[in-house]
């Protein structure tokens, strides 16, 4: 799995701004991708997912973009709020397995 | 619908002991996976179970084992604990393998002294 060190990449944004968190995935055979949010002391919480036959999917205030050519995934959060402060992980998996491979987390800090 | 539950939430053990962690999936979910989370290694896959069968195993020593019961509840066991086993152990469940979102429990925080 990927390493998530003590010094996570950090994205600091002002409340109300849009946030973009990026992730490079490792396996070109992966066909299902998920973004999770993890707050301190809690387990990862599902945010949004996308399958490899799509390149964009929108949820409430969140959008996931998938670029299979360069194996890149991004999470866009619109009008970022203080409650969005957390560590965000991308995860990939492939057909017929529930084995998730997690990417390096990104810490999102929202300041007023 | 209740979420994934894990017991105990916190556990302190000493080196050489063994520990058993429990996971109850969301009602109706038949697939259960386990992950270890540490600051140094991040989230790493341990096992995947479906219908009482282990489908996948991560790159962990044989001291780590697990099982799933007919009601889909799962347990994992770590024998001969080492200091490096201190971690947050997370359980996730989904309805079917490979097609559904996995939902995580709050984890069990294991500290090995």
Interface residues (C-beta under 8 A of the other chain):
Chain A: X1 X2 X3 X4 X5 X6 X32 X34 X36 X41 X42 X43 X44 X45 X46 X49 X89 X91 X93 X94 X95 X96 X97 X98 X99 X100 X101 X102 X104 X105
Chain B: X4 X31 X33 X35 X39 X40 X41 X42 X43 X44 X45 X48 X50 X55 X56 X58 X90 X92 X94 X97 X98 X101 X102 X103 X104 X105 X106 X107
